[in-house]
Amino acid sequence: MKKFFCSNKMSKDTLNNLLFTLAAVLILISSVLVMEHQAWARFSFATGVVLYIAHRALTAYKGDDFRLKRLNRMFAFNGIVLILAVYLMFRNSNSWVAILLIVAVIELYTAFRSASYQKENEQ
């Protein structure tokens, strides 16, 4: 049991990757099931959003680089907008679909920019 909860860097990275993967799968599958009028899917979508926000809080950038701080703020903005999507989903508004699309585009942009910037700094 102790090996599973060890505090070395590899296990933290593995846990963070697992948390993000679980959050993404829950959000993706639940969004499809909500469109199919499954009532319980809203709760699994909300759970996926909570896991996404937890992942982003655990992997937040704590350095002094302005660009990475800005990209981290965009990740935080995505979390807030996802909470709005959950609210609209529970209000039976179809606007949550457009908001989820906006979040996906911002997430895609910030993920590629942060990866390329970190790669650029390593060289």
N, C-alpha and C positions, 0 to 999 in steps of 0.2 A: 504494500500500500504506500509506503514511503517513496518508492521509486516513481510512482505515478505523480506525486505532488512535489517532486524535487524542484528546487528553485534555480536550476542552471538555465542559461540562455536558450538552449535548444528546446527545452520543455515549454518555456514561456512563448517562444515563437510558434511552436506547434499548437499550443492552446489558443493563441490569438488567431492563427489560421483556421483552426477548427471552429472557433466562435464566429468568425466572419463568414465561413462557408455555411454554417448552420443558419445564420441570419439571412444570408442571400437566398438560400434554398427556401426557407420559410416565407420570405417576402414574395419570391417568384411564384411558388406553388399556390400560396394563399391568394395572391392577386388574381390568378386564373380562376380559382374556386369561388371567389367572391363574385366574379362575373357570371359564374354558373349558378348563382343564388344559393350557395351553401352558407348557412347562418354562422356556423362555427368557424369559418375561415377568417372572419374579421378578427377573432381573438388570436388566431395563429399569426395573422399579419401583424397585429400589435406586438405579439411576442417577438417576432422577427425584427421589428423596429427597435424594441428595447435591447435586443442582443446586438444589433448594429450600433446603437449608441454606446453600449458598454464596450464594444470592440474599439470604437473610435476614441473613447475616453482612455482606454488602456494603452493605445498606441499613439497618443498625442505627441506631437513634436515639442520638445522642451528646450531647444537650442536657441541661438541668437540670429540665425539666418532669416532675413526678412521674407524671402520668397517662400521658404518652407512654412513660415508662420502664416503667411497669407493663404497658402494651400490648405493648411490645417484649419484655418477659419472657414474655408469653403466646405471642408468636411463637416464642421460643426453646424454650418448653415444647412447642410443636407439633413442632418439629424432633426433640426427644428422643423424643416419643411416636411419631413416624413411624419412627424407628430401631427402636423396639420392634415396630412393625407389620411391618417388614422381617424382623426376627428370627422373629416368629411365622409369617410367610409361608414362610420357609425351613424351619421346623419342621413344616410341613403342618398347622398349626392354623388353624381357621376364625375364630379370635378377632380376626384382623387386620382383618376387615371392620368389626366394631364399633369398633375403635380408629380406623380410618380415618373412620368416621362422626363420632366424637367430635372428631377433628382438624378435620374439615370445619366442624362447628358452631362450634368455637372460632375457627377462621380467619375465618369469616363474621362473627362478632361483633366480633373485633378489627379487621378491615378496615373495617367500617362505623363503629365507634367512633373509630378513629384519624382517618378521613377527616372525620367530623363535628366532631371536636374541633379538628383543624387548620383547618377552615373557620371554626369559631367564633372561633378566635384571630386569624384574618386580619381579621375585622370590627371 
